Amino acid sequence: MATPKTPQTLKSRLKNGETLYGLFLLSNSPTLAEIAGLSGYDYVVVDLEHGPGGISDALACLHALSAARTSAIIRIPDHEPMWVKKSLDIGAQGIMFPMIESQKMAKKVVSYCRYPPNGIRGGAHHVVRASGYGIDNQYLSNIDDKLLIVCQVESEEGVKKIEEIAAVDGVDCVHMGPTDLSISMGYLGDRGNKKVKEMMRTAEKGVLKTTGNGKDKDGGGGAYLGGIATPFDTPEDMRSRGYHMISGALDIAIFRDVCVEDVKRFKGKAVSNDEDLDSIEINENGKEKY
């Protein structure tokens, strides 16, 4: 019998040189999580910072993503170790920490993800979902190799310290936050400002300097570059500048845009019953398309 292959993790895929494409899930909806996974995203960030949900909501999303064989990253709302412990116990493949501004802060959040003596994570590994409720006997031996730790840099202060943050052992990815960065610079609602773009480029170069463009992290230290696309910075442009984790969309924004366009189309194009019948779309098999 052939030995089944071990599923690749986000961490191993990054080491293999892949550029990963993801989606932020602000709705905390397991249905939308499952659709996102089935659509082919490499990962989904279950957002507990700006989303309305808690750990129970995140668990439902992780169940859906697992069914769709898609990796889940949980963005926790703050730096309390309780959020990290719960997120790891329910089986998140990655943890995203918002607003990291120093090397000291980066080292602290990494310690929340590791068991003693390398960290302070509490032990319930024999019963939690992350270990298959204790069925996975290899869980403790490879958790650090599988877990992706992501630190967000979202302020001027963070950009000043970005090379130190990226060099912290255990920080796998530095994820840029253009919205909060623009706000910290005094440009609320103006992410496309020239000075914001210049600050972003400075930050990007700082991260890439620590990793050799993310090609080899086996020697320890350094991090991959991640970020979220905006109307002023497309996923394609980000990829060309060395980003290896790119979030191209937010579920709420996608749904909002489709709804607004749908209503505009209806209200601006009222049709008679005859016209409506004529407008039914027919697919290539000659059947009506829903």
Backbone bond lengths (Angstrom), bond angles and torsions (degrees), N, CA, C in turn:
res aa  C-N    CA-C-N  psi(-1)  N-CA   C-N-CA  omega(-1)  CA-C   N-CA-C  phi
1 M - - - 1.468 - - 1.523 109.67 -
2 A 1.336 115.57 142.44 1.461 120.40 178.47 1.518 109.50 -73.32
3 T 1.301 115.33 140.31 1.466 119.42 177.23 1.521 108.74 -78.00
4 P 1.350 118.11 125.76 1.464 119.79 -178.59 1.523 110.57 -63.79
5 K 1.322 115.81 142.04 1.453 120.92 179.96 1.529 110.43 -74.71
6 T 1.325 116.06 142.60 1.451 120.53 175.08 1.528 108.87 -72.92
7 P 1.338 118.83 126.61 1.461 120.63 -179.45 1.526 110.42 -57.05
8 Q 1.316 116.34 138.98 1.454 120.25 178.41 1.525 110.45 -72.35
9 T 1.317 115.28 143.40 1.457 121.01 176.29 1.518 109.23 -97.37
10 L 1.325 115.72 167.80 1.459 119.56 175.31 1.524 110.25 -57.90
11 K 1.315 115.04 -39.86 1.457 121.00 -177.91 1.531 111.24 -64.12
12 S 1.319 116.87 -44.83 1.465 119.73 -179.17 1.521 110.94 -69.46
13 R 1.317 117.19 -33.96 1.468 120.33 178.98 1.525 110.77 -67.92
14 L 1.321 116.79 -37.72 1.465 119.86 176.29 1.527 110.21 -64.52
15 K 1.313 116.35 -42.66 1.465 119.75 179.21 1.519 111.71 -64.03
16 N 1.325 116.03 -26.40 1.461 120.36 177.89 1.533 112.17 -81.67
17 G 1.331 116.28 1.24 1.455 119.95 175.73 1.516 115.54 91.67
18 E 1.323 117.51 7.69 1.463 119.80 -179.61 1.526 111.46 -73.04
19 T 1.306 115.87 152.24 1.463 122.39 167.86 1.520 106.80 -105.85
20 L 1.313 116.81 121.26 1.457 122.33 -172.25 1.519 111.32 -100.14
21 Y 1.321 115.46 142.05 1.464 121.82 -175.80 1.524 109.20 -117.60
22 G 1.341 116.31 128.32 1.456 119.88 -174.83 1.511 114.39 -133.84
23 L 1.325 114.02 -179.79 1.455 122.53 -179.70 1.524 109.42 -137.05
24 F 1.332 116.95 141.85 1.458 121.57 173.32 1.520 109.25 -90.78
25 L 1.332 116.10 130.56 1.459 122.67 -178.15 1.531 108.71 -107.36
26 L 1.336 116.54 91.11 1.463 120.48 -179.58 1.520 112.41 -82.53
27 S 1.325 116.98 -22.90 1.464 120.17 -178.36 1.511 112.14 -72.21
28 N 1.340 116.49 -21.46 1.464 122.24 -173.15 1.526 111.81 57.07
29 S 1.336 115.37 30.73 1.468 121.54 -179.47 1.522 110.70 -91.04
30 P 1.339 118.32 123.11 1.463 119.70 177.71 1.524 112.65 -65.54
31 T 1.328 117.23 -29.60 1.463 119.67 177.78 1.523 110.81 -65.80
32 L 1.332 116.82 -47.15 1.459 120.33 178.31 1.531 110.76 -67.78
33 A 1.320 116.87 -33.38 1.468 120.20 175.99 1.515 110.34 -61.30
34 E 1.316 116.97 -44.96 1.455 120.95 -179.23 1.526 111.22 -65.42
35 I 1.335 116.55 -41.98 1.466 120.28 178.10 1.522 110.20 -61.27
36 A 1.326 116.37 -43.34 1.466 120.66 179.47 1.520 110.73 -60.79
37 G 1.322 116.14 -43.36 1.458 119.81 179.39 1.514 112.48 -64.88
38 L 1.317 116.73 -43.55 1.455 120.89 -179.95 1.525 111.96 -69.18
39 S 1.334 116.24 -23.08 1.463 120.50 179.73 1.518 112.34 -74.07
40 G 1.344 116.63 -18.36 1.455 119.10 174.92 1.514 116.47 113.03
41 Y 1.324 118.47 6.31 1.461 119.21 174.92 1.526 109.55 -60.73
42 D 1.323 115.76 144.41 1.466 119.94 178.80 1.522 111.77 -73.52
43 Y 1.306 116.65 -30.61 1.460 121.12 179.32 1.520 109.68 -154.83
44 V 1.312 115.88 159.25 1.459 122.77 175.22 1.518 107.92 -128.87
45 V 1.329 116.08 130.55 1.463 121.20 176.52 1.526 108.18 -93.40
46 V 1.318 116.45 110.20 1.459 121.60 175.65 1.524 106.53 -80.22
47 D 1.318 116.10 109.11 1.459 121.44 -167.98 1.524 111.96 -93.17
48 L 1.324 116.08 105.60 1.464 121.30 176.46 1.526 111.65 -96.31
49 E 1.342 116.63 -1.54 1.467 119.08 177.84 1.528 110.16 -80.87
50 H 1.319 116.92 -51.49 1.465 120.52 -179.73 1.523 112.54 -107.00
51 G 1.326 117.17 -13.29 1.455 120.26 174.32 1.516 110.96 -78.41
52 P 1.331 118.04 161.49 1.470 121.52 -174.22 1.522 114.55 -82.96
53 G 1.325 117.83 -7.72 1.454 120.24 -169.71 1.514 115.47 -89.17
54 G 1.328 113.42 173.41 1.454 122.35 175.78 1.515 109.75 -122.52
55 I 1.316 116.41 -161.20 1.463 121.54 -175.61 1.531 112.41 -62.53
56 S 1.318 117.70 -39.29 1.468 119.64 179.31 1.525 111.23 -63.14
57 D 1.343 116.22 -39.12 1.463 119.88 177.77 1.528 110.48 -66.87
58 A 1.334 115.56 -39.91 1.458 119.90 178.49 1.527 110.91 -62.98
59 L 1.322 117.28 -38.78 1.464 121.44 179.85 1.523 110.92 -60.27
60 A 1.335 116.71 -43.10 1.467 119.98 178.49 1.526 110.97 -62.14
61 C 1.327 116.45 -38.15 1.467 120.55 177.77 1.524 111.09 -67.65
62 L 1.333 116.81 -38.47 1.469 120.37 177.98 1.522 111.46 -65.24
63 H 1.340 116.77 -36.90 1.456 119.66 175.32 1.529 110.28 -60.46
64 A 1.331 115.91 -44.73 1.465 120.66 -178.65 1.528 111.12 -65.75
65 L 1.318 116.83 -42.56 1.458 120.71 -179.21 1.524 111.42 -68.34
66 S 1.316 116.51 -35.66 1.460 120.25 176.70 1.520 110.47 -62.91
67 A 1.325 116.56 -40.67 1.463 120.42 178.12 1.524 111.06 -63.48
68 A 1.353 115.86 -32.20 1.462 121.22 179.24 1.527 111.78 -89.93
69 R 1.332 117.06 3.59 1.471 123.77 179.17 1.535 111.81 55.78
70 T 1.321 113.93 47.71 1.464 120.84 -178.91 1.521 109.68 -125.52
71 S 1.326 116.49 136.64 1.458 121.24 -177.15 1.536 111.50 -70.97
72 A 1.320 115.33 143.34 1.463 121.91 -179.38 1.521 110.63 -116.08
73 I 1.314 114.74 130.77 1.462 122.26 171.03 1.523 107.00 -113.16
74 I 1.313 117.05 133.92 1.463 119.68 175.90 1.525 109.05 -104.19
75 R 1.348 115.83 124.35 1.459 119.40 171.47 1.521 107.68 -91.72
76 I 1.321 115.38 114.55 1.459 120.07 -177.17 1.530 109.97 -81.57
77 P 1.342 118.20 157.17 1.463 120.39 -174.16 1.523 115.05 -77.42
78 D 1.331 117.41 -23.56 1.464 119.96 177.30 1.525 108.58 -156.20
79 H 1.323 116.33 -167.00 1.467 119.42 -172.82 1.524 113.83 -98.50
80 E 1.308 117.57 19.83 1.460 120.23 178.90 1.538 110.33 -71.23
81 P 1.340 117.25 131.51 1.473 119.42 -178.59 1.522 113.56 -60.94
82 M 1.337 117.22 -23.75 1.466 120.22 179.43 1.529 111.11 -59.57
83 W 1.350 117.16 -41.96 1.458 120.76 179.96 1.530 110.96 -64.12
84 V 1.323 115.71 -38.95 1.461 120.61 -179.13 1.527 110.17 -66.47
85 K 1.327 115.49 -46.76 1.467 120.29 -178.45 1.523 111.39 -58.94
86 K 1.313 116.79 -46.09 1.463 120.47 -179.11 1.530 111.54 -67.47
87 S 1.335 115.86 -40.90 1.469 119.98 -179.66 1.516 111.42 -64.04
88 L 1.327 116.68 -41.00 1.462 120.53 178.56 1.519 111.41 -69.76
89 D 1.314 116.62 -39.86 1.464 119.81 -178.07 1.524 112.50 -64.71
90 I 1.344 117.50 -31.91 1.471 118.30 -179.97 1.528 111.75 -84.02
91 G 1.345 117.26 -2.44 1.455 119.61 169.34 1.510 117.26 102.76
92 A 1.338 117.88 23.42 1.463 119.23 175.49 1.527 110.02 -63.13
93 Q 1.327 116.57 138.33 1.469 120.29 178.35 1.531 111.49 -83.77
94 G 1.336 115.61 -13.20 1.458 120.20 177.84 1.516 110.58 -152.45
95 I 1.333 115.62 153.74 1.463 122.29 175.75 1.517 107.88 -123.44
96 M 1.342 116.00 131.49 1.458 121.01 177.46 1.529 108.69 -112.33
97 F 1.346 114.81 124.75 1.458 121.39 -179.33 1.530 109.58 -103.28
98 P 1.323 118.43 122.07 1.462 119.88 179.11 1.531 112.21 -78.15
99 M 1.331 114.65 155.50 1.467 123.33 168.63 1.536 114.17 50.77
100 I 1.322 116.66 58.38 1.465 121.25 173.56 1.532 107.86 -90.01
101 E 1.333 116.66 129.08 1.457 119.65 -171.85 1.525 114.56 -126.36
102 S 1.318 117.27 2.07 1.466 118.41 -179.41 1.521 110.70 -157.99
103 Q 1.317 115.35 163.47 1.453 120.98 175.46 1.524 110.82 -62.97
104 K 1.325 116.53 -40.70 1.464 121.23 179.58 1.523 110.73 -59.29
105 M 1.329 116.48 -43.95 1.463 120.81 179.93 1.526 110.38 -65.79
106 A 1.335 116.73 -39.88 1.464 120.62 179.78 1.528 110.87 -63.89
107 K 1.333 117.13 -43.31 1.463 120.48 178.37 1.526 111.10 -62.79
108 K 1.311 116.25 -37.37 1.469 120.13 -178.80 1.523 111.04 -65.28
109 V 1.342 117.76 -46.44 1.464 118.75 -177.28 1.530 111.44 -69.72
110 V 1.330 117.22 -31.91 1.468 119.38 175.00 1.528 109.95 -62.54
111 S 1.322 116.60 -38.49 1.471 120.32 -179.53 1.524 111.88 -63.79
112 Y 1.332 117.25 -27.53 1.462 120.67 177.88 1.531 111.61 -67.78
113 C 1.324 116.04 -21.72 1.467 121.37 -175.46 1.522 113.05 -93.45
114 R 1.312 117.47 -7.40 1.459 120.81 -173.49 1.522 111.34 -117.97
115 Y 1.323 114.00 145.72 1.455 119.62 176.67 1.529 109.86 -76.88
116 P 1.354 117.37 154.25 1.472 120.44 173.61 1.535 109.95 -56.87
117 P 1.318 118.72 147.02 1.469 127.03 8.95 1.526 114.36 -88.77
118 N 1.330 117.69 2.62 1.463 120.41 -176.46 1.517 114.01 -91.22
119 G 1.333 115.74 -4.89 1.452 119.79 -179.76 1.512 110.95 -165.50
120 I 1.338 116.01 -161.86 1.470 119.29 -175.09 1.524 112.45 -126.62
121 R 1.313 117.95 15.61 1.461 119.95 -178.94 1.521 110.74 -63.26
122 G 1.320 115.46 134.50 1.458 120.64 179.46 1.517 111.53 -76.25
123 G 1.313 116.75 150.95 1.454 121.71 -173.78 1.516 114.15 -101.16
124 A 1.352 115.47 117.15 1.466 121.92 168.20 1.520 107.16 -144.04
125 H 1.346 114.12 30.97 1.456 121.20 -171.37 1.527 113.56 -61.78
126 H 1.310 117.19 -21.43 1.461 119.94 -176.35 1.527 112.96 -80.16
127 V 1.346 117.56 -5.91 1.473 118.86 -177.51 1.529 113.99 -133.64
128 V 1.334 119.46 -6.39 1.464 120.15 -172.95 1.533 112.07 -88.53
129 R 1.312 115.85 161.91 1.466 121.69 -178.04 1.526 112.26 -60.17
130 A 1.340 117.47 -34.77 1.465 121.30 -176.72 1.517 112.25 -56.76
131 S 1.329 117.43 -31.55 1.465 120.98 -179.91 1.526 111.62 -101.01
132 G 1.338 116.24 18.17 1.468 117.90 -175.68 1.512 110.41 67.09
133 Y 1.344 115.35 33.16 1.471 122.14 -178.85 1.519 111.75 60.03
134 G 1.348 114.91 31.40 1.463 120.49 177.25 1.514 114.13 97.60
135 I 1.336 117.08 -4.42 1.460 120.39 -178.13 1.525 111.41 -77.45
136 D 1.340 116.78 -30.96 1.463 121.22 179.29 1.528 109.65 -80.99
137 N 1.324 116.46 100.48 1.461 121.20 -177.08 1.531 113.18 -72.79
138 Q 1.335 116.20 -14.13 1.465 120.41 -177.89 1.529 112.50 -94.15
139 Y 1.306 117.55 1.29 1.463 120.43 -172.51 1.520 112.85 -56.08
140 L 1.313 117.01 -49.31 1.465 120.24 -176.35 1.524 112.73 -67.51
141 S 1.310 116.84 -28.03 1.464 119.89 -174.64 1.520 113.33 -79.05
142 N 1.337 117.54 -18.56 1.464 117.57 -175.99 1.527 114.79 -132.95
143 I 1.338 117.41 12.40 1.463 119.35 -177.72 1.521 112.09 -60.35
144 D 1.325 118.33 -41.45 1.471 120.49 -178.20 1.530 111.66 -68.70
145 D 1.325 116.23 -28.75 1.460 119.96 179.09 1.529 111.80 -75.24
146 K 1.329 116.71 -23.93 1.464 120.53 -175.78 1.530 113.76 -98.19
147 L 1.316 116.70 -32.81 1.466 119.87 -172.47 1.517 111.74 -75.35
148 L 1.319 116.95 130.23 1.459 123.17 177.50 1.523 109.22 -97.47
149 I 1.331 116.45 121.36 1.470 122.03 179.44 1.524 108.29 -106.40
150 V 1.325 115.31 121.08 1.463 122.20 -175.18 1.522 109.49 -117.79
151 C 1.325 116.42 125.61 1.472 121.93 176.41 1.521 109.07 -109.25
152 Q 1.324 116.09 126.30 1.457 120.01 177.36 1.523 110.90 -88.71
153 V 1.313 116.13 134.23 1.466 122.30 172.12 1.519 106.51 -109.94
154 E 1.338 115.44 117.88 1.469 120.33 -169.19 1.523 112.68 -136.73
155 S 1.321 117.68 19.17 1.460 120.10 -177.76 1.520 110.19 -147.82
156 E 1.321 116.15 163.23 1.456 120.18 176.25 1.518 111.28 -59.42
157 E 1.334 116.13 -39.84 1.462 120.39 -179.70 1.525 110.07 -62.64
158 G 1.321 116.53 -40.95 1.457 120.41 178.76 1.521 112.19 -64.66
159 V 1.333 116.65 -38.85 1.465 120.37 179.26 1.527 110.37 -64.02
160 K 1.326 116.82 -37.39 1.464 120.76 178.43 1.527 111.76 -60.59
161 K 1.326 115.80 -31.28 1.466 121.12 -175.85 1.532 112.58 -106.64
162 I 1.323 117.15 14.13 1.465 119.61 -166.98 1.528 113.25 -65.15
163 E 1.317 118.46 -35.75 1.469 119.16 178.83 1.520 110.72 -66.37
164 E 1.330 117.45 -38.91 1.464 121.08 177.87 1.522 110.70 -65.69
165 I 1.335 116.64 -39.58 1.465 120.76 178.92 1.523 110.52 -65.12
166 A 1.335 116.39 -45.69 1.465 121.16 -177.58 1.518 112.40 -64.96
167 A 1.328 117.24 -26.59 1.463 121.46 -176.75 1.523 113.39 -84.78
168 V 1.319 118.39 -6.18 1.474 121.05 -178.30 1.524 110.23 -67.15
169 D 1.324 116.73 130.08 1.452 121.85 177.24 1.526 109.61 -60.95
170 G 1.316 116.40 124.02 1.458 120.82 -179.06 1.513 113.28 107.27
171 V 1.318 118.45 -21.41 1.465 121.00 176.30 1.529 107.17 -82.02
172 D 1.322 116.01 111.53 1.463 120.58 -175.79 1.520 112.85 -90.17
173 C 1.320 116.37 -29.49 1.463 119.96 -176.14 1.531 109.02 -146.71
174 V 1.326 115.82 136.31 1.466 121.62 169.23 1.517 106.88 -104.04
175 H 1.314 115.13 119.21 1.468 121.99 -173.23 1.532 108.74 -107.81
176 M 1.323 115.93 118.22 1.458 120.22 -178.18 1.532 110.96 -76.03
177 G 1.347 115.32 141.67 1.457 121.79 177.27 1.517 110.33 -118.60
178 P 1.334 118.25 90.47 1.465 120.88 -173.44 1.524 114.64 -65.64
179 T 1.326 117.70 -29.81 1.465 119.19 -177.88 1.526 111.27 -68.24
180 D 1.337 116.25 -53.43 1.462 118.89 -179.87 1.526 111.68 -68.28
181 L 1.333 116.72 -31.30 1.461 118.99 176.88 1.521 110.36 -62.95
182 S 1.325 116.85 -44.64 1.462 119.84 179.05 1.529 111.27 -63.00
183 I 1.325 116.25 -36.52 1.464 120.12 178.72 1.522 110.59 -66.88
184 S 1.343 116.45 -42.16 1.465 119.92 -179.44 1.521 111.65 -64.86
185 M 1.332 116.43 -22.77 1.456 121.39 179.58 1.530 112.42 -91.03
186 G 1.336 115.91 -1.77 1.467 119.92 178.70 1.510 114.47 91.50
187 Y 1.363 116.31 17.99 1.461 119.88 -178.28 1.527 110.21 -118.53
188 L 1.326 116.28 60.91 1.448 121.85 179.32 1.534 109.74 -60.83
189 G 1.332 115.85 125.68 1.456 120.09 179.83 1.515 114.67 76.54
190 D 1.331 117.01 14.04 1.469 120.33 -177.34 1.527 110.09 -135.10
191 R 1.330 115.90 62.84 1.471 120.58 -178.57 1.521 112.37 -66.13
192 G 1.330 116.51 -21.85 1.451 119.87 -178.58 1.513 114.01 -88.30
193 N 1.334 117.06 7.18 1.460 120.27 -179.79 1.530 110.96 -59.40
194 K 1.323 116.10 142.28 1.464 121.59 -177.45 1.520 111.91 -56.81
195 K 1.332 117.76 -40.47 1.459 120.59 -178.56 1.529 111.36 -70.03
196 V 1.326 116.64 -32.64 1.464 119.99 176.41 1.525 109.63 -66.45
197 K 1.320 116.06 -43.32 1.469 119.89 178.10 1.522 111.35 -61.06
198 E 1.324 116.71 -40.99 1.466 120.52 179.27 1.524 111.00 -64.07
199 M 1.323 116.53 -39.97 1.461 120.64 178.13 1.524 110.68 -65.96
200 M 1.327 116.85 -39.12 1.465 121.04 176.90 1.526 110.77 -61.63
201 R 1.309 117.41 -42.72 1.468 120.11 -179.74 1.524 110.96 -64.82
202 T 1.317 116.80 -38.83 1.467 121.12 176.88 1.526 110.34 -61.02
203 A 1.327 115.63 -44.24 1.466 120.53 179.99 1.520 111.22 -64.58
204 E 1.319 116.72 -44.25 1.458 121.13 -179.08 1.528 111.22 -59.68
205 K 1.312 116.21 -45.47 1.463 120.47 179.53 1.527 110.98 -62.64
206 G 1.317 116.28 -35.60 1.459 120.12 178.83 1.512 112.38 -63.94
207 V 1.331 117.01 -41.67 1.468 120.68 178.67 1.520 110.83 -69.16
208 L 1.322 116.31 -47.80 1.466 120.21 -177.02 1.524 112.16 -63.47
209 K 1.313 116.23 -28.14 1.465 120.40 178.28 1.526 110.92 -62.83
210 T 1.320 117.28 -29.50 1.470 120.90 -176.55 1.517 112.89 -84.78
211 T 1.327 117.52 -13.69 1.467 119.51 -171.31 1.509 114.68 -120.92
212 G 1.305 119.18 -5.00 1.462 118.96 -172.42 1.505 110.23 62.00
213 N 1.371 115.46 43.84 1.459 122.69 -177.64 1.527 113.12 64.53
214 G 1.329 115.34 26.42 1.456 119.00 174.73 1.509 114.87 76.36
215 K 1.316 118.91 15.11 1.461 120.70 -174.20 1.526 113.11 -81.78
216 D 1.326 116.98 -25.58 1.471 117.82 -174.79 1.516 109.69 -154.29
217 K 1.355 115.98 110.81 1.457 119.86 178.40 1.523 111.87 -111.25
218 D 1.314 117.24 4.61 1.468 119.32 -173.55 1.520 112.79 -61.92
219 G 1.331 116.40 -22.96 1.452 118.91 -179.77 1.508 113.73 -78.62
220 G 1.342 116.75 -3.52 1.463 120.24 179.94 1.507 111.47 87.03
221 G 1.340 115.90 147.89 1.449 120.39 -178.98 1.508 111.16 79.22
222 G 1.311 115.68 154.24 1.454 120.05 -179.52 1.512 111.19 87.89
223 A 1.319 115.68 159.18 1.456 120.28 -177.41 1.515 110.05 -146.51
224 Y 1.323 115.66 156.51 1.449 120.72 173.11 1.526 109.04 -77.74
225 L 1.321 115.25 160.01 1.458 121.51 -178.70 1.519 109.90 -100.01
226 G 1.330 115.67 128.92 1.456 120.77 179.14 1.513 110.87 -131.64
227 G 1.328 116.17 161.99 1.451 119.29 178.46 1.508 111.54 -176.99
228 I 1.328 114.82 176.45 1.459 121.31 -179.96 1.514 109.42 -116.71
229 A 1.327 115.54 134.69 1.454 121.05 -178.28 1.521 110.72 -69.82
230 T 1.317 115.99 152.91 1.468 123.10 177.03 1.525 107.89 -133.76
231 P 1.330 117.47 171.47 1.467 118.94 175.66 1.524 112.44 -60.03
232 F 1.337 116.89 -18.27 1.464 121.35 -177.96 1.527 112.47 -100.03
233 D 1.337 116.02 -1.32 1.465 119.30 -175.54 1.529 108.35 -152.86
234 T 1.317 116.75 100.05 1.462 121.15 -173.77 1.530 111.11 -78.00
235 P 1.334 116.91 158.17 1.471 119.85 176.01 1.521 112.60 -56.20
236 E 1.333 116.88 -36.16 1.460 120.66 -179.56 1.527 111.09 -65.34
237 D 1.330 116.34 -42.80 1.462 120.30 178.18 1.523 110.97 -64.82
238 M 1.327 116.22 -41.45 1.460 120.56 179.95 1.527 111.12 -63.12
239 R 1.303 115.54 -41.71 1.463 119.86 179.68 1.526 110.76 -61.41
240 S 1.338 116.07 -40.22 1.467 119.89 -178.79 1.519 112.07 -67.51
241 R 1.339 117.67 -20.07 1.467 121.53 -179.66 1.527 112.39 -95.63
242 G 1.319 118.26 5.94 1.458 119.84 173.88 1.512 116.12 104.46
243 Y 1.327 118.24 8.27 1.467 120.17 175.41 1.521 109.51 -70.97
244 H 1.343 116.26 135.57 1.458 121.26 178.07 1.530 112.69 -113.11
245 M 1.333 117.32 -10.87 1.467 121.61 171.21 1.524 106.93 -130.80
246 I 1.319 115.21 117.60 1.462 120.56 -176.42 1.523 108.98 -127.87
247 S 1.324 115.56 123.89 1.462 120.57 173.58 1.526 107.13 -98.95
248 G 1.324 115.63 115.56 1.456 119.10 -172.43 1.515 115.05 -91.70
249 A 1.334 117.91 -11.79 1.455 118.05 -174.30 1.534 111.30 -159.75
250 L 1.333 114.48 165.16 1.455 122.81 172.88 1.525 107.19 -119.57
251 D 1.315 116.79 136.17 1.464 119.44 -176.31 1.522 112.14 -57.65
252 I 1.331 117.22 -42.81 1.459 120.99 -178.98 1.526 110.57 -62.80
253 A 1.325 116.71 -42.09 1.460 120.80 -178.78 1.530 111.16 -65.80
254 I 1.342 116.88 -41.21 1.461 120.25 178.07 1.526 110.39 -60.43
255 F 1.316 116.06 -48.31 1.471 120.87 -178.04 1.526 110.64 -65.35
256 R 1.334 117.14 -42.31 1.467 121.49 177.67 1.525 110.99 -57.72
257 D 1.328 116.48 -49.15 1.460 120.39 -176.36 1.525 111.62 -63.02
258 V 1.329 116.03 -41.23 1.461 119.68 179.57 1.524 110.71 -66.70
259 C 1.328 117.40 -40.85 1.469 121.31 179.64 1.528 111.33 -64.58
260 V 1.331 116.18 -46.69 1.466 119.99 -179.74 1.522 110.40 -60.50
261 E 1.314 116.60 -44.26 1.465 120.74 179.78 1.524 111.40 -65.49
262 D 1.329 116.87 -38.38 1.458 121.45 -179.95 1.529 110.81 -63.50
263 V 1.330 115.94 -45.06 1.468 120.08 179.99 1.524 110.57 -65.99
264 K 1.327 116.92 -42.61 1.473 120.37 177.99 1.521 111.14 -59.39
265 R 1.323 115.26 -43.03 1.458 120.11 -178.16 1.525 110.46 -63.11
266 F 1.338 115.64 -42.05 1.460 119.78 -178.71 1.519 111.55 -68.37
267 K 1.332 116.54 -49.73 1.463 120.36 -174.67 1.530 112.59 -72.63
268 G 1.309 115.78 -25.43 1.460 118.28 -179.75 1.502 113.08 -93.53
269 K 1.343 116.80 0.68 1.457 120.04 -174.25 1.524 110.07 -147.03
270 A 1.340 114.26 55.79 1.453 119.29 177.93 1.521 108.63 -64.85
271 V 1.320 116.76 132.19 1.459 120.56 -175.99 1.515 110.42 -125.86
272 S 1.320 115.94 156.21 1.452 121.45 175.67 1.514 109.02 -78.33
273 N 1.312 116.58 169.91 1.457 120.04 178.42 1.523 111.58 -59.44
274 D 1.329 116.47 -39.90 1.460 119.75 179.29 1.515 111.29 -63.80
275 E 1.345 115.17 -44.38 1.462 119.53 179.57 1.519 110.54 -64.63
276 D 1.328 115.01 -36.36 1.460 119.65 -179.52 1.530 110.42 -63.00
277 L 1.362 115.42 -41.93 1.451 118.57 178.82 1.519 111.56 -64.79
278 D 1.337 114.82 -37.13 1.459 118.24 -179.94 1.519 112.65 -68.04
279 S 1.339 116.43 -21.28 1.462 119.90 -173.59 1.517 113.95 -91.90
280 I 1.340 117.09 -1.76 1.460 119.51 179.13 1.518 109.73 -61.50
281 E 1.305 116.46 129.15 1.465 121.05 -177.13 1.520 110.02 -81.23
282 I 1.316 115.64 132.38 1.456 121.53 179.14 1.520 108.70 -109.04
283 N 1.328 116.64 128.12 1.458 118.86 -179.28 1.521 110.49 -84.11
284 E 1.328 115.90 -179.35 1.466 120.84 -172.12 1.522 112.83 -67.58
285 N 1.344 117.37 -16.85 1.452 120.43 178.44 1.524 112.61 -91.52
286 G 1.348 115.86 4.93 1.441 120.45 179.47 1.509 113.94 80.95
287 K 1.318 116.98 12.60 1.463 120.93 -179.85 1.517 110.27 -107.05
288 E 1.335 114.51 152.76 1.454 119.21 178.48 1.524 109.62 -64.69
289 K 1.334 115.38 138.62 1.458 120.44 178.75 1.509 109.15 -101.60
290 Y 1.330 117.12 127.17 1.470 120.82 -178.03 1.520 110.06 -71.49
